[in-house]
Amino acid sequence: MKKLSAEFGKIGSNLNQIAHHFNAGGAHSSYMYEQTQKALSALYAMKYEVEATGGEFRGYSQARLHRNSHSEKRVEPENKRSNSI
């Protein structure tokens, strides 16, 4: 988990460098902006998946939060859902 968290940190650092480039007046292109947005979305999706499976990110466990919350709706795993086709 520590190695994965470190990798997320490196990716985040790279995204910060890209943002700094744009904010400092660097060349803008719609393609680069779209690709950056896609990468950022993918990063947050991966972060959520790690947290949901019990991993730690930035010092707290999302799994612990879910485990302690009685208001969370439990979702049945995909392979256990009944097929209604």
TATA-V678811 format. One record per pair of residues at least 24 apart in sequence whose ideal C-beta (glycine too) atoms are under 8 Angstrom apart, sorted by sequence separation. I is the first residue (numbers start at 0). GAP is how many residues later the second one is. If there is no record, write none. Layout:
<<I	GAP> <I	GAP>>
//
This chain:
<<14	24> <14	25> <10	28> <14	28> <11	31> <10	32> <7	35> <7	38> <7	39> <7	42> <3	46> <0	49> <7	49> <4	50> <3	51> <4	51> <4	52> <4	53> <0	54> <0	55>>
//
